[in-house]
Amino acid sequence: MRNLADNALRYTPRGGVVTVRVLTDPFGGVQLLQVEDSGPGIPAEERERVLAPFYRALGTNVDGSGLGLAIVQEIVRQHGATLAMEDADPQRAQGRGLRVSVRFQAPTGV
């Protein structure tokens, strides 16, 4: 969660909004962690690439090594969870933001 929140804070311009949610679906047995921001977002065609170690999208003026999302992806995988990225506000023409959702299945027998 720290890497997701850190990325959202780094890429959201001053005056923007970062929201962290933790939700539980008692019927589906799914626990959901979402981090959403009002920054520039990540184009759909780059979303798989940003999960690779050291990949940095061109044109960003933010410091970093390109490891944050790769680490998140590995942790998600090790927990048997899934990660999805989507526009936070698809109606906005620019600066659509990004919503990253991590879905955890509830342990069986609980």
Steps between C-alpha positions, in 0.01 A plus 500: 500500500786733575637478144156562351434800725851637441455481121161671522643780712802546272300523178203703624552872449470747786133546588414152370335221694625157605249256648575165666213257555477161665174321427361157584237311306357261761304306235780453246773456758710768333705763677587797284775758538472801270732795456361772275650832396420802286838505325578446133421127511671226300388440141331160459770382258773560761334339803662159453840656435504708820488174697842401361805585712675827410240604242432875514241671282651771283421861578467466876702741708473290814802343669502125541657175390201338332478225761191603700229337288720198422532440876125542544434250220730241660338540844155472342605182320647346817169557680292344223332837440436688177596852398305717258556856378239727346432868444370656821285746303453380142274799420784749537695564179840549667629412843261210533678376809561138581318246714702196603293217648644199680250218561570242770291187531395418855674193641295183453331361806447843660 
